[in-house]
Amino acid sequence: MSSLANPEKNRLSTRNLILILITIVVYFVISSLPTQEGLTREGLKAIALMVCALIFWILDVMPIGVTALLFTVLQPIVGTVNPTAMASNFLPTTFFFSVACFLIGQAMLETGLGNRIVAGLLKISGKSPKKLLFLLMCATSLISFVIANLALSALMVPLLIKIFKANNMEPGKSNFAKSCLIGVPVAVSIGGVGTPAGSLPNYQVISLVQQISGDTITFGQWAMIGIPLAIILTPLAYLVIVAIFKPEVDALDTEALTDMSNLGKLTVKEWGFIIIFAALIASWFLTDIAMPISGMLATCLFFLPKLEILNGKSFNKAINWNILMLICGSTGLAMAIFQTGAAEWIATTVLAPFTTTSPIIMILMVVAFTVFMHVLIPVNPSMVSVFVPIVAVFAPLMGVPVWVLILPLGYAVNCAFILPLDSVFALTYSSGYYSMRDLAKVGIPLSIVWVIIGTAIMFFFI
């Protein structure tokens, strides 16, 4: 009766059942392929599981969180990792930082501080949606030079949603909403390459280069390439995004959002948020406390009696468990690829043939490899840990310093634009305003642009 009453639901159920059967076949085909030298059977199975999980996520075969849990528990069943490793891989430190970022965004929203920021941005941009998007991307890219990507992305989402709701923009239908919620994390990721303080993997790269070769990359040396790269890529990214998702309105309704007269002076809760958030940022620069730990400690202060920026209800409202499961599930699958040696095999197979070419060709391949490997392995810190030592081996074979090959890899690690599996994109994806396929429409051409510009800048500075 219900199936007849809802033929669309019945059609989707049939479609998804067929996709499940096809995915099972895909897994057995990939996992049954002959193994190559350096690739174990467990590594091949790990790659097969990631491919199948991507099919489920991209084609919406099952809910995001369910897919993440399903492919997590399948790992010990098919023999890629044991149950202990499965559990360890599933709960990375990114989980705690993501929770903290969700709470930071909710706190800004509930204090009302977000209203002031939105009003200020709209006042500068007037009613032009394109101008607002450009300002947002430039501002977030610039701020991302010194503020962690994930926290900045979390701050912007609730502010943007206020604008969308004031203009009756529906999730999944508004091109302007798509352009903003894709544009902001793109700009945040691009800005993250500007300085070593912009992104956690930047520090990893600098540290590993020193360990491997003894060469020291200073803050200024990194920024000398990173800042021009960010300055060039940010407006190019804006042009690509606005061309693909042209705003459906010529002017925004800003009357309800730009009236600053009713906001009054900063409240106690707004001051409380500002002080706590400023202290959090200071801790990232001045202490050795890990960012996920300091983030969780700071957000706990939002629940202090008398201050009560957040409460139990706002906690439940802030946390998006589907996205947290996506982050944990994709991280666990990626870690299995690393632990089985499949990542090393992929890197060696793809890059080794280019050691006999010119350095610029090798740089091009390193950048392209790093950018597009995000499809299989979206975990930036893990990519740095495994790929930097591998790529560094090729440098002496080509007669170039280690940093010549590692720096372009370090910058390109921040380019995870094709799927929302990176935590920066996962936060905006959780809003429901765009799909995985929407991101791919922008992410693929942007990734190609990054490869071209990233290689050209390295060629210029070398």
Phi, psi and chi 1 to 4 in degrees:
 res  aa     phi    psi   chi1   chi2   chi3   chi4
   1 MET       -  -49.5 -176.3   74.3  176.6      -
   2 SER   -66.6  -35.1   60.3      -      -      -
   3 SER   -66.1  -41.2  -64.3      -      -      -
   4 LEU   -67.8  -34.6  -67.6  173.8      -      -
   5 ALA   -72.9  -23.3      -      -      -      -
   6 ASN  -132.3   79.1 -166.4  -18.1      -      -
   7 PRO   -64.0  -31.1   20.3  -31.6      -      -
   8 GLU   -64.0  -42.8  177.3   64.5   15.4      -
   9 LYS   -64.3  -40.0 -177.2  177.8  179.3 -179.3
  10 ASN   -64.7  -39.4 -172.4   50.7      -      -
  11 ARG   -64.6  -43.0 -174.7 -172.8   69.9   79.9
  12 LEU   -65.6  -37.3  -73.6  174.1      -      -
  13 SER   -63.2  -43.2  -63.5      -      -      -
  14 THR   -64.8  -43.8  -57.2      -      -      -
  15 ARG   -58.5  -46.9  163.8 -163.4  177.2  -91.8
  16 ASN   -68.0  -35.0  -71.1  -11.6      -      -
  17 LEU   -64.5  -40.9 -177.5   59.4      -      -
  18 ILE   -64.4  -41.5  -67.5  171.3      -      -
  19 LEU   -63.8  -36.6  -74.0  172.7      -      -
  20 ILE   -62.1  -44.9  -70.3  171.6      -      -
  21 LEU   -64.3  -41.7  -65.4  174.2      -      -
  22 ILE   -63.4  -40.9  -68.7  172.9      -      -
  23 THR   -64.7  -38.1  -54.6      -      -      -
  24 ILE   -61.2  -43.0  -67.7  171.8      -      -
  25 VAL   -63.4  -42.7  172.6      -      -      -
  26 VAL   -58.9  -42.9  167.7      -      -      -
  27 TYR   -60.5  -48.7  170.6   78.1      -      -
  28 PHE   -68.7  -32.0  -78.6  108.6      -      -
  29 VAL   -66.2  -48.5  167.9      -      -      -
  30 ILE   -66.5  -46.0  -65.5  175.6      -      -
  31 SER   -70.4  -15.4   61.7      -      -      -
  32 SER   -95.7   -2.8  -60.1      -      -      -
  33 LEU   -63.9  151.5  -68.0  172.0      -      -
  34 PRO   -61.7  137.1  -19.5   30.9      -      -
  35 THR   -79.8  145.4   55.9      -      -      -
  36 GLN   -96.6  169.5  -53.3  -65.3  -41.8      -
  37 GLU   -62.2  126.5 -176.5  179.6   -7.2      -
  38 GLY    93.9  -10.4      -      -      -      -
  39 LEU  -114.3  117.4  178.9   63.7      -      -
  40 THR   -84.2  166.6   64.1      -      -      -
  41 ARG   -62.7  -37.0 -178.6   61.4   59.6 -173.6
  42 GLU   -65.0  -38.4  -70.0   76.7   16.7      -
  43 GLY   -64.4  -40.7      -      -      -      -
  44 LEU   -64.0  -40.5 -167.8   58.4      -      -
  45 LYS   -65.5  -37.0  -70.4  179.1  179.7  178.6
  46 ALA   -63.7  -42.0      -      -      -      -
  47 ILE   -63.9  -42.7  -65.5  171.9      -      -
  48 ALA   -61.0  -41.9      -      -      -      -
  49 LEU   -63.9  -41.4  -82.9 -178.5      -      -
  50 MET   -64.2  -42.8  177.8   59.6   94.7      -
  51 VAL   -59.7  -44.3  170.7      -      -      -
  52 CYS   -67.6  -38.2  -67.0      -      -      -
  53 ALA   -63.7  -40.0      -      -      -      -
  54 LEU   -62.4  -38.5  -69.0  173.6      -      -
  55 ILE   -60.0  -45.3  -67.2  172.3      -      -
  56 PHE   -63.3  -44.8  -90.9   49.9      -      -
  57 TRP   -69.3  -45.9  -81.5  -39.2      -      -
  58 ILE   -68.5  -38.9  -65.6  170.1      -      -
  59 LEU   -96.1    7.7  -60.8  179.5      -      -
  60 ASP    53.8   46.0  -61.8  -40.0      -      -
  61 VAL   -69.4  -40.6  177.2      -      -      -
  62 MET  -136.2  164.7  -74.1 -176.4  175.4      -
  63 PRO   -54.8  146.5  -26.8   34.8      -      -
  64 ILE   -52.9  -49.7  -66.1  170.0      -      -
  65 GLY   -65.1  -38.5      -      -      -      -
  66 VAL   -65.0  -42.7  174.5      -      -      -
  67 THR   -59.7  -43.6  -65.0      -      -      -
  68 ALA   -60.0  -46.1      -      -      -      -
  69 LEU   -67.0  -41.1  -68.9  169.3      -      -
  70 LEU   -59.5  -50.0  170.3   63.1      -      -
  71 PHE   -76.0  -17.5  -78.3   90.7      -      -
  72 THR   -70.0  -48.7  -64.6      -      -      -
  73 VAL   -75.0  -18.1  -61.5      -      -      -
  74 LEU   -72.1  -22.2  -78.1  175.8      -      -
  75 GLN   -60.2  -51.6  -68.7  177.7   74.5      -
  76 PRO   -69.2  -24.6   21.2  -30.7      -      -
  77 ILE   -68.0  -43.0  -67.0  174.9      -      -
  78 VAL   -85.7  -11.3  -58.0      -      -      -
  79 GLY    94.3   22.4      -      -      -      -
  80 THR   -79.1  -39.9   57.3      -      -      -
  81 VAL  -140.8  162.8  -64.4      -      -      -
  82 ASN   -85.5  167.0   59.0   46.4      -      -
  83 PRO   -57.3  -35.9  -26.7   35.3      -      -
  84 THR   -65.0  -46.3  -57.4      -      -      -
  85 ALA   -64.8  -37.5      -      -      -      -
  86 MET   -57.5  -48.8  175.7 -155.0   75.2      -
  87 ALA   -65.6  -40.7      -      -      -      -
  88 SER   -65.0  -43.0  176.7      -      -      -
  89 ASN   -67.9  -30.5  -66.4  -17.3      -      -
  90 PHE   -72.8  -25.4 -176.4   74.5      -      -
  91 LEU  -116.2   78.0 -164.9   63.1      -      -
  92 PRO   -78.0  168.2   32.2  -35.4      -      -
  93 THR   -64.4  -22.2   53.4      -      -      -
  94 THR   -58.5  -30.4  -50.1      -      -      -
  95 PHE   -57.2  -48.3  170.8   86.5      -      -
  96 PHE   -69.0  -37.8  -61.0   99.0      -      -
  97 PHE   -67.9  -35.9 -163.5   48.9      -      -
  98 SER   -64.8  -42.6  -61.0      -      -      -
  99 VAL   -59.5  -45.5  170.4      -      -      -
 100 ALA   -59.8  -41.4      -      -      -      -
 101 CYS   -68.3  -38.3  -71.1      -      -      -
 102 PHE   -58.2  -43.3  -82.4  128.9      -      -
 103 LEU   -70.5  -35.8  -66.5  173.6      -      -
 104 ILE   -62.9  -45.8  -71.6  169.9      -      -
 105 GLY   -61.8  -42.1      -      -      -      -
 106 GLN   -65.9  -38.4 -174.0   67.5   24.5      -
 107 ALA   -64.5  -43.0      -      -      -      -
 108 MET   -61.4  -39.3  174.5  175.7  -85.5      -
 109 LEU   -65.2  -45.2 -173.0   65.0      -      -
 110 GLU   -78.1  -24.2  -64.6 -158.3    7.9      -
 111 THR   -74.8  -21.2   58.8      -      -      -
 112 GLY    91.3   -3.8      -      -      -      -
 113 LEU   -63.0  -32.0 -172.7   60.1      -      -
 114 GLY   -60.7  -32.7      -      -      -      -
 115 ASN   -60.7  -39.5  -65.6  -21.9      -      -
 116 ARG   -66.7  -41.5  -61.6  178.3 -171.1  -85.9
 117 ILE   -66.4  -44.4  -62.0  173.5      -      -
 118 VAL   -61.3  -45.5  169.2      -      -      -
 119 ALA   -61.0  -40.4      -      -      -      -
 120 GLY   -65.3  -44.0      -      -      -      -
 121 LEU   -63.4  -43.2  -72.6  171.1      -      -
 122 LEU   -68.4  -33.2  -70.3  172.3      -      -
 123 LYS   -65.2  -38.9 -170.3  174.0 -177.8  180.0
 124 ILE   -70.7  -41.2  -63.6  170.6      -      -
 125 SER   -83.5  -10.1   64.0      -      -      -
 126 GLY    70.3 -135.5      -      -      -      -
 127 LYS  -110.1   10.4  -64.1 -174.9  177.3 -177.6
 128 SER   -83.3  116.8  168.6      -      -      -
 129 PRO   -65.2  -35.7   19.5  -29.7      -      -
 130 LYS   -68.0  -40.8  -71.5 -175.3  178.4 -179.7
 131 LYS   -65.8  -39.6 -171.6  175.3  179.8 -178.9
 132 LEU   -63.1  -44.9  176.7   60.2      -      -
 133 LEU   -60.7  -44.4  175.4   60.7      -      -
 134 PHE   -62.0  -44.0 -176.5   70.9      -      -
 135 LEU   -62.8  -43.0  -74.3  171.7      -      -
 136 LEU   -60.0  -46.7  -77.8  168.9      -      -
 137 MET   -67.8  -41.6  -69.7 -174.7   65.7      -
 138 CYS   -65.5  -43.7  -71.1      -      -      -
 139 ALA   -65.3  -46.4      -      -      -      -
 140 THR   -68.8  -34.3   50.0      -      -      -
 141 SER   -64.3  -43.4  179.4      -      -      -
 142 LEU   -66.3  -46.0 -178.2   62.2      -      -
 143 ILE   -64.1  -32.4  -63.3  169.0      -      -
 144 SER   -68.6  -10.5 -170.8      -      -      -
 145 PHE   -58.1  -31.4  -78.0   10.6      -      -
 146 VAL  -128.0   -5.4  -66.6      -      -      -
 147 ILE  -118.2  138.6  -66.6 -177.6      -      -
 148 ALA   -53.5  135.6      -      -      -      -
 149 ASN   -54.5  -47.4  -67.5   -5.0      -      -
 150 LEU   -64.0  -43.0 -162.4   56.2      -      -
 151 ALA   -65.3  -41.1      -      -      -      -
 152 LEU   -66.0  -41.7 -178.1   56.5      -      -
 153 SER   -62.2  -40.9 -173.1      -      -      -
 154 ALA   -64.4  -35.1      -      -      -      -
 155 LEU   -67.6  -35.1  -74.3  174.9      -      -
 156 MET   -78.9  -30.2  -62.8  -53.6  -60.8      -
 157 VAL   -58.2  -53.8  173.4      -      -      -
 158 PRO   -63.1  -30.1   19.3  -30.5      -      -
 159 LEU   -67.7  -42.6  -52.5 -176.1      -      -
 160 LEU   -66.6  -39.6  -69.2  170.5      -      -
 161 ILE   -62.9  -32.7  -70.2  176.0      -      -
 162 LYS   -60.5  -41.4  -70.0 -179.9   73.2   68.0
 163 ILE   -65.7  -43.5  -62.6  172.6      -      -
 164 PHE   -62.6  -44.8  -54.5  150.6      -      -
 165 LYS   -66.4  -36.5  -71.4 -176.5  176.3  178.7
 166 ALA   -65.9  -22.0      -      -      -      -
 167 ASN  -109.4   15.2  -73.6  -89.8      -      -
 168 ASN    54.9   42.3  -59.8  -47.3      -      -
 169 MET   -91.7  121.8  -65.6  174.7  174.0      -
 170 GLU   -87.5  142.1  -62.9 -178.2   33.6      -
 171 PRO   -58.0  134.5  -25.8   35.2      -      -
 172 GLY    83.4  -11.4      -      -      -      -
 173 LYS  -116.1  -27.2  -64.3 -178.2  179.6  179.1
 174 SER   -85.2  118.4  168.3      -      -      -
 175 ASN   -65.3  -36.7  -89.8   -1.9      -      -
 176 PHE   -65.2  -41.4  178.5   65.9      -      -
 177 ALA   -63.2  -41.5      -      -      -      -
 178 LYS   -62.1  -45.4  -69.8  177.5 -178.0  179.9
 179 SER   -63.4  -37.0   66.5      -      -      -
 180 CYS   -72.1  -47.2  -74.5      -      -      -
 181 LEU   -76.0  -16.8  -70.8  173.0      -      -
 182 ILE   -91.0  -39.5  -68.6  174.0      -      -
 183 GLY   -64.1  -39.9      -      -      -      -
 184 VAL   -64.9  -51.3  165.2      -      -      -
 185 PRO   -65.6  -30.1   19.4  -30.9      -      -
 186 VAL   -62.3  -47.7  163.1      -      -      -
 187 ALA   -65.4  -38.1      -      -      -      -
 188 VAL   -62.9  -42.3  164.6      -      -      -
 189 SER   -67.7  -40.3  -60.8      -      -      -
 190 ILE   -65.3  -46.3  -68.9  172.5      -      -
 191 GLY   -62.6  -27.1      -      -      -      -
 192 GLY   -63.4  -18.6      -      -      -      -
 193 VAL   -85.0  -11.7  -50.3      -      -      -
 194 GLY   -57.5  -46.7      -      -      -      -
 195 THR  -136.4  165.8   73.2      -      -      -
 196 PRO   -61.0  -22.4  -26.9   36.3      -      -
 197 ALA   -80.8   -8.6      -      -      -      -
 198 GLY   -76.3  -23.4      -      -      -      -
 199 SER  -157.1  142.0  176.6      -      -      -
 200 LEU   -57.9  -41.9  -78.4  174.7      -      -
 201 PRO   -60.9  -24.0  -26.2   35.5      -      -
 202 ASN   -59.2  -44.6  -61.6   -4.9      -      -
 203 TYR   -63.5  -39.3  -73.5  110.8      -      -
 204 GLN   -60.7  -44.4  -76.2 -177.5  -78.2      -
 205 VAL   -61.5  -47.7  170.5      -      -      -
 206 ILE   -59.6  -43.2  -69.2  172.6      -      -
 207 SER   -65.8  -42.8  176.2      -      -      -
 208 LEU   -68.3  -37.9  -78.3  171.3      -      -
 209 VAL   -60.5  -41.2  167.3      -      -      -
 210 GLN   -66.9  -40.8 -172.0  165.8   20.8      -
 211 GLN   -65.5  -39.7  -69.8  176.4   28.1      -
 212 ILE   -78.7  -44.7  -68.1  167.9      -      -
 213 SER  -115.1  -14.6   65.9      -      -      -
 214 GLY    83.9   -4.2      -      -      -      -
 215 ASP   -77.7  138.9  -63.8  -25.5      -      -
 216 THR  -104.9  123.9  -61.5      -      -      -
 217 ILE   -99.8  114.7  -60.5  173.5      -      -
 218 THR   -80.8  167.5   65.7      -      -      -
 219 PHE   -55.7  -45.2 -168.2   99.3      -      -
 220 GLY   -67.0  -38.3      -      -      -      -
 221 GLN   -65.4  -41.7  -71.9  169.3  -25.6      -
 222 TRP   -63.2  -48.0  178.5  -74.8      -      -
 223 ALA   -67.1  -27.5      -      -      -      -
 224 MET   -59.4  -31.6 -176.0  174.9   65.7      -
 225 ILE   -99.3  -39.9  -61.4  174.0      -      -
 226 GLY   -64.9  -42.2      -      -      -      -
 227 ILE   -67.1  -48.5  -70.3  177.6      -      -
 228 PRO   -58.2  -38.1  -25.3   34.8      -      -
 229 LEU   -60.2  -45.2 -177.5   60.5      -      -
 230 ALA   -67.1  -41.1      -      -      -      -
 231 ILE   -64.3  -37.5  -70.0  172.8      -      -
 232 ILE   -75.8  -43.3  -66.1  170.1      -      -
 233 LEU   -72.6  -33.1  -76.3  173.8      -      -
 234 THR   -60.8  -53.4  -59.6      -      -      -
 235 PRO   -66.0  -32.4   19.4  -29.9      -      -
 236 LEU   -63.9  -41.3  -72.3  177.2      -      -
 237 ALA   -62.8  -41.4      -      -      -      -
 238 TYR   -58.1  -45.8  162.1   77.5      -      -
 239 LEU   -63.4  -40.4  -68.5  173.7      -      -
 240 VAL   -65.2  -46.4  170.6      -      -      -
 241 ILE   -64.9  -45.5  -68.6  168.8      -      -
 242 VAL   -71.5  -24.1   82.8      -      -      -
 243 ALA   -73.8  -37.0      -      -      -      -
 244 ILE   -80.9  -41.3  -66.5  173.2      -      -
 245 PHE  -117.7   77.4  -66.9  116.0      -      -
 246 LYS   -67.8  126.1 -174.6  178.4  178.9 -179.5
 247 PRO   -53.8  137.4  -25.8   34.9      -      -
 248 GLU   -80.4   -7.0   69.7  -84.6   18.2      -
 249 VAL  -123.7  147.4  -67.1      -      -      -
 250 ASP   -87.7  -24.0  -64.8  -38.2      -      -
 251 ALA  -144.2  140.5      -      -      -      -
 252 LEU   -88.3  146.6  -64.9  169.6      -      -
 253 ASP   -80.8  107.4  178.5    5.5      -      -
 254 THR  -112.6    0.9   61.3      -      -      -
 255 GLU   -59.7  -40.0  -69.0 -178.6    8.8      -
 256 ALA   -76.7  -11.7      -      -      -      -
 257 LEU  -114.0  -19.6  -65.3  167.3      -      -
 258 THR   -98.8   -1.0   55.1      -      -      -
 259 ASP   -78.2   99.3 -175.2    5.0      -      -
 260 MET   -79.4  -15.8  -59.9  -73.3  -71.8      -
 261 SER   -67.9  -26.7   60.1      -      -      -
 262 ASN   -87.9   -4.7  -65.1  -32.0      -      -
 263 LEU   -80.6  -28.7  -64.0  177.4      -      -
 264 GLY    68.0 -162.6      -      -      -      -
 265 LYS   -77.7  162.8  -64.6 -179.2  178.9 -179.6
 266 LEU   -61.2  134.8  -71.6  170.8      -      -
 267 THR   -83.9  171.2   64.7      -      -      -
 268 VAL   -60.3  -40.2  172.2      -      -      -
 269 LYS   -67.8  -37.9  -70.7 -172.6  176.9 -177.8
 270 GLU   -64.8  -44.2  -74.1  175.4  -49.7      -
 271 TRP   -62.1  -39.5  -85.1  116.4      -      -
 272 GLY   -60.8  -43.9      -      -      -      -
 273 PHE   -62.8  -46.2  175.9   87.3      -      -
 274 ILE   -59.4  -44.9  -68.3  170.2      -      -
 275 ILE   -66.1  -45.5  -67.8  169.2      -      -
 276 ILE   -64.7  -43.4  -67.9  170.2      -      -
 277 PHE   -68.7  -39.0 -172.4   62.4      -      -
 278 ALA   -63.3  -40.4      -      -      -      -
 279 ALA   -65.1  -36.1      -      -      -      -
 280 LEU   -63.6  -47.9  174.7   60.3      -      -
 281 ILE   -61.0  -42.9  -66.2  174.4      -      -
 282 ALA   -60.1  -37.9      -      -      -      -
 283 SER   -64.9  -30.8   74.6      -      -      -
 284 TRP   -67.3  -30.2  -65.5  -19.5      -      -
 285 PHE   -93.9  -30.6  -74.6   91.5      -      -
 286 LEU  -107.4  -10.1  -57.0  175.4      -      -
 287 THR  -127.2  168.7   73.5      -      -      -
 288 ASP   -98.7    9.9  -65.9  -33.2      -      -
 289 ILE   -67.2  131.9  -58.7  173.8      -      -
 290 ALA   -59.7  141.6      -      -      -      -
 291 MET   -58.7  -41.3  -68.1  175.9   69.1      -
 292 PRO   -61.2  -37.0  -24.5   35.4      -      -
 293 ILE   -69.9  -47.7  -64.8  173.5      -      -
 294 SER   -64.6  -34.9   58.9      -      -      -
 295 GLY   -63.6  -44.2      -      -      -      -
 296 MET   -67.0  -40.9  -72.6  -57.8  -59.5      -
 297 LEU   -61.0  -43.2  -73.5  172.7      -      -
 298 ALA   -64.5  -43.3      -      -      -      -
 299 THR   -69.8  -27.2   51.9      -      -      -
 300 CYS   -63.6  -28.7  -72.7      -      -      -
 301 LEU   -66.8  -23.1  -62.7  178.0      -      -
 302 PHE   -64.5  -19.0  -66.2  145.6      -      -
 303 PHE   -98.3    5.2  -64.0   87.1      -      -
 304 LEU   -58.7  139.1  -75.3  175.3      -      -
 305 PRO   -57.0  148.0  -23.1   33.3      -      -
 306 LYS    79.5  -39.5  -60.4  -64.1 -177.0 -178.5
 307 LEU   -83.5  -57.8 -178.1   60.7      -      -
 308 GLU    44.8   54.1  -67.9 -179.4  -12.5      -
 309 ILE   -64.4  -38.7  -66.8  174.3      -      -
 310 LEU  -124.3  158.1  -64.3  177.2      -      -
 311 ASN  -137.8 -171.9   53.9   35.8      -      -
 312 GLY   -59.9  -40.8      -      -      -      -
 313 LYS   -65.7  -42.2  -72.9 -176.1  179.0  179.0
 314 SER   -69.7  -29.2   49.8      -      -      -
 315 PHE   -61.5  -49.1  177.6   88.1      -      -
 316 ASN   -63.8  -34.6  -68.1  -31.8      -      -
 317 LYS   -69.9  -34.5 -169.6 -172.5  -62.9 -175.8
 318 ALA   -75.9  -36.5      -      -      -      -
 319 ILE   -81.3  123.7  -56.4  -57.6      -      -
 320 ASN  -105.0   99.7 -172.2  -46.0      -      -
 321 TRP   -69.0  -29.8  -72.8  105.0      -      -
 322 ASN   -60.0  -45.1 -101.6  -31.4      -      -
 323 ILE   -70.8  -37.9  -62.2  -55.8      -      -
 324 LEU   -62.4  -40.3  -71.8  176.3      -      -
 325 MET   -66.3  -35.7  -68.4  -58.8   98.2      -
 326 LEU   -61.9  -45.9  172.9   64.5      -      -
 327 ILE   -61.8  -47.2  -68.1  169.8      -      -
 328 CYS   -66.7  -44.0  -67.9      -      -      -
 329 GLY   -65.4  -45.8      -      -      -      -
 330 SER   -67.4  -35.4   61.4      -      -      -
 331 THR   -64.0  -45.1  -60.4      -      -      -
 332 GLY   -60.9  -41.9      -      -      -      -
 333 LEU   -66.1  -40.7  -72.0  165.8      -      -
 334 ALA   -65.7  -41.3      -      -      -      -
 335 MET   -63.4  -34.0  -71.1  -55.8  -62.0      -
 336 ALA   -64.6  -37.5      -      -      -      -
 337 ILE   -62.7  -39.3  -68.1  175.1      -      -
 338 PHE   -68.2  -49.7  -77.7  118.3      -      -
 339 GLN   -66.8  -25.3  -68.9  165.5   -5.5      -
 340 THR   -87.5   -2.5   55.6      -      -      -
 341 GLY    85.3    2.4      -      -      -      -
 342 ALA   -67.3  -35.4      -      -      -      -
 343 ALA   -64.0  -43.4      -      -      -      -
 344 GLU   -63.4  -40.0 -177.3  176.0   -8.7      -
 345 TRP   -63.6  -43.2  173.1   80.1      -      -
 346 ILE   -61.5  -47.5  -66.3  170.6      -      -
 347 ALA   -61.8  -46.5      -      -      -      -
 348 THR   -65.1  -42.6  -55.5      -      -      -
 349 THR   -63.1  -42.0  -57.9      -      -      -
 350 VAL   -76.7  -42.8  172.8      -      -      -
 351 LEU   -94.0  -30.8  -63.0  175.9      -      -
 352 ALA   -55.1  -39.3      -      -      -      -
 353 PRO   -62.1  -18.3  -24.8   35.2      -      -
 354 PHE   -93.2    3.5  -64.8   93.2      -      -
 355 THR   -69.1  -17.1   55.0      -      -      -
 356 THR   -93.2    1.9   56.5      -      -      -
 357 THR   -95.7 -173.6   63.0      -      -      -
 358 SER   -74.7  156.5   67.7      -      -      -
 359 PRO   -56.3  -37.0  -27.3   35.2      -      -
 360 ILE   -68.0  -34.2 -162.4   62.2      -      -
 361 ILE   -67.0  -40.9  -63.4  -63.4      -      -
 362 MET   -64.7  -40.6 -174.8   61.3  167.6      -
 363 ILE   -62.1  -44.1  -71.1  171.6      -      -
 364 LEU   -56.1  -44.5  173.0   67.6      -      -
 365 MET   -69.8  -37.5  -67.7  -51.6  -57.0      -
 366 VAL   -63.1  -45.2  166.8      -      -      -
 367 VAL   -63.9  -48.3  174.9      -      -      -
 368 ALA   -62.5  -43.3      -      -      -      -
 369 PHE   -60.1  -47.1  171.9   78.7      -      -
 370 THR   -63.5  -44.4  -53.6      -      -      -
 371 VAL   -62.4  -48.3  167.0      -      -      -
 372 PHE   -85.4  -13.7  -70.4   99.9      -      -
 373 MET   -70.1  -14.0  -87.4  -59.0  -67.7      -
 374 HIS   -61.7  -22.1  -81.1  104.5      -      -
 375 VAL   -63.9  -42.0  174.7      -      -      -
 376 LEU   -87.4  -35.7  -90.5 -174.7      -      -
 377 ILE  -131.2   94.2  -53.5  166.4      -      -
 378 PRO   -87.7    8.8   32.2  -32.9      -      -
 379 VAL   -96.3   99.7 -169.4      -      -      -
 380 ASN   -58.3  -50.6  -69.2   -9.2      -      -
 381 PRO   -59.2  -37.5  -25.7   36.4      -      -
 382 SER   -69.0  -37.3  -62.2      -      -      -
 383 MET   -59.7  -43.4  -73.4 -173.4   74.0      -
 384 VAL   -62.3  -47.3  169.7      -      -      -
 385 SER   -59.1  -37.8  -61.2      -      -      -
 386 VAL   -93.0  -43.5  173.5      -      -      -
 387 PHE   -79.1  -30.4  -69.4  148.1      -      -
 388 VAL   -60.3  -50.6  165.3      -      -      -
 389 PRO   -61.0  -34.7  -23.8   35.2      -      -
 390 ILE   -67.9  -49.2  -64.5  169.7      -      -
 391 VAL   -66.1  -34.0  173.3      -      -      -
 392 ALA   -60.9  -31.1      -      -      -      -
 393 VAL   -62.6  -31.7  171.1      -      -      -
 394 PHE   -74.3  -22.5  -59.5  137.6      -      -
 395 ALA   -60.4  -52.4      -      -      -      -
 396 PRO   -63.8  -29.3   17.5  -28.8      -      -
 397 LEU   -64.8  -28.0  -62.4  177.1      -      -
 398 MET   -98.7   -4.2  -58.1 -172.6   70.2      -
 399 GLY    73.5   31.4      -      -      -      -
 400 VAL  -124.9  155.3  -62.3      -      -      -
 401 PRO   -61.8  152.3  -20.6   31.5      -      -
 402 VAL   -57.6  -40.7  168.9      -      -      -
 403 TRP   -63.1  -24.0   66.3  -93.0      -      -
 404 VAL   -61.5  -36.3  169.6      -      -      -
 405 LEU   -92.9  -29.0  -62.8 -176.4      -      -
 406 ILE   -81.1  -37.4  -60.6  -54.3      -      -
 407 LEU   -59.1  -47.7  -89.5 -173.5      -      -
 408 PRO   -60.5  -34.3   13.9  -26.6      -      -
 409 LEU   -64.5  -44.3 -176.0  155.0      -      -
 410 GLY   -60.3  -41.2      -      -      -      -
 411 TYR   -68.4  -43.8  -63.9  128.3      -      -
 412 ALA   -69.3  -21.2      -      -      -      -
 413 VAL   -58.0  -28.5  160.1      -      -      -
 414 ASN   -76.2  -10.2  -69.3  -83.3      -      -
 415 CYS   -91.8   82.9  179.0      -      -      -
 416 ALA  -117.2   69.4      -      -      -      -
 417 PHE  -101.4   -7.6  -62.2  160.7      -      -
 418 ILE   -84.6  -39.9  -62.1  174.8      -      -
 419 LEU  -129.6  148.7  -66.7  171.9      -      -
 420 PRO   -81.8   44.6   32.2  -35.5      -      -
 421 LEU   -90.4  -22.9  -57.2 -179.0      -      -
 422 ASP   -69.1  141.1  177.4   71.0      -      -
 423 SER   -61.7  -30.3   52.0      -      -      -
 424 VAL   -62.5  -42.8  174.8      -      -      -
 425 PHE   -77.5  -31.6  -79.7   91.3      -      -
 426 ALA   -58.4  -34.8      -      -      -      -
 427 LEU   -65.2  -42.2  -70.5  174.7      -      -
 428 THR   -78.9  -31.7   63.0      -      -      -
 429 TYR   -62.7  -31.1  177.6   66.6      -      -
 430 SER   -64.6  -16.7   67.0      -      -      -
 431 SER   -69.4  -23.1   65.3      -      -      -
 432 GLY    85.2    5.2      -      -      -      -
 433 TYR   -83.3  -16.7  -82.7   85.7      -      -
 434 TYR  -141.3  160.2   68.9   89.3      -      -
 435 SER  -104.0  171.5   67.5      -      -      -
 436 MET   -60.8  -37.9  -74.7 -163.9 -178.8      -
 437 ARG   -68.8  -32.5  -81.0  164.0  -78.1 -175.0
 438 ASP   -61.6  -43.7  -71.5  -31.3      -      -
 439 LEU   -64.6  -39.7  179.5   55.3      -      -
 440 ALA   -63.1  -34.9      -      -      -      -
 441 LYS   -59.2  -37.2  -69.9  176.9 -173.7  176.2
 442 VAL   -88.4  -41.2  170.9      -      -      -
 443 GLY   -64.3  -38.6      -      -      -      -
 444 ILE   -66.4  -52.1  -67.6  173.2      -      -
 445 PRO   -63.6  -35.7   16.1  -28.1      -      -
 446 LEU   -65.1  -37.6  -85.8 -177.4      -      -
 447 SER   -64.0  -40.0  -63.5      -      -      -
 448 ILE   -65.0  -42.2  -65.5  170.5      -      -
 449 VAL   -59.8  -43.0  169.1      -      -      -
 450 TRP   -60.4  -43.9 -172.2  -55.6      -      -
 451 VAL   -59.5  -45.1  171.3      -      -      -
 452 ILE   -67.0  -50.7  -64.3  168.9      -      -
 453 ILE   -68.4  -42.1  -59.5  -61.2      -      -
 454 GLY   -60.5  -41.4      -      -      -      -
 455 THR   -68.9  -42.2  -55.9      -      -      -
 456 ALA   -62.9  -41.7      -      -      -      -
 457 ILE   -67.3  -41.0  -74.2 -176.4      -      -
 458 MET   -63.1  -38.4  -73.7  -57.7  -57.9      -
 459 PHE   -63.4  -40.9  176.3   74.2      -      -
 460 PHE   -64.7  -44.3  175.0   79.8      -      -
 461 PHE   -78.4  -29.9  -80.9   97.6      -      -
 462 ILE   -68.8      -  -70.6  172.7      -      -
